[in-house]
Amino acid sequence: MLHQELQRGDYVAIAGMGGVGKTELATQYARRYQQDYGGIAWFNDRESNLAAEVLEFFVKFDFEIPQEQGGRLLSLKEQVAWCWSQYPESELPILIVFDDVTSLT
């Protein structure tokens, strides 16, 4: 069911109490279906600042992330949005996993 939802292009959230196997499910899914994706990006919110981790990920692509645009400083949220808009094209979808997210704000 998870694979069908993701193949349709839907976003999927797996929620539950700690220790029930959410991370294990995501790990097993990524391993089993890795051939169906042009890449897998895994971010762990509990181990670091999620926005900073996303920016660090894009620095590996040698992106020069803008600090300002139109004479005004970009917020961290705007910088992250810019990064996603620059994500390399792929014939296959990219699986992006956000693990241990405790807040969506």
N, C-alpha and C positions, 0 to 999 in steps of 0.2 A: 504494500500500500504506500509506503514511504517513497519507494522508487517511482511509482506511477505518478504521485503528486509532483515530485521534483521534475520528472520528464515532461510534464505539462507546463512547466515554467512557474509553478506555484511556489510560494514561500512556505516552509514547514517549520513549525516550532514544536520542540519536544519539551514538555514541562513535567515536573514532578518533584517529589521530595528527594533530598540528597541520598545517594547510595542505591537508587533503584535501577541504575544502568543506562542513564541518558547518554553519557559520554561513550560508554561501551557500544551502544547501539549506533551512534554516529561513526565511531571508529570502524566497526564491522561493516557498516554500509559503505564507507569510503573505500575500504579495501576490496570489497566484493564488486563494486561498480566503477572502479577507477578508470577502466577502459572506456566508459561512457562519457567521460569528462575531459576537457582540454586542459585541466589543471585543478588542483585542490588547494585552497587557501584555508588555513586553520588558525583561528584567533582565540586566545583564552583570556577572558575578561578578569578572572580571579587573580591571575598571576601578574597582570600589569594593567596599566591604563589602556583601555581598548582603543581609544582614538590614537594614542601615541603608537600603539602596536601596529595599527593600520598604516600610519604614516611611515613607520620604519619598514614595513613590508614593501611599500612603493618606492622607497629610497633604493631598495635592491634592484629595481628596474632602471636605475640611474635617472629617475625623475627629479627634476629640479622643482620642488613644490613651492609655488609662489607664496610669498609672505604678504603681499599686497596686490590690489587690483584696482585700477581707476583712482589711484591716489589714496586709497584707504586700506587699513590693515584688515586682512582676512581673519575671521574667527577660526578656531580649531575645527568646528563643524564645517565651515566653508572649505577649508583646506582638504578635509577628508572627502567631501563631495567632489571636489576637483579631481582628486586622485582616482576615485571610482569612475569618473567620466573619461579618464585617460587609460583605463584598463586595456591591455592589448587585445586585439580582435582574435577570436578563435572560432574554428568551424564547429567545435563542440562546446556545450555550455561549461561554465566554470562552477565547481562546487565550492561554496564558501560556508564554512562552519564557524559559528560564534559559540564558543563553549563557556559554560559557567557565567552566563550573563545574569546579573542580579538586578539591573535597572536599565530601562530603555530610554532614559532621559539623558 
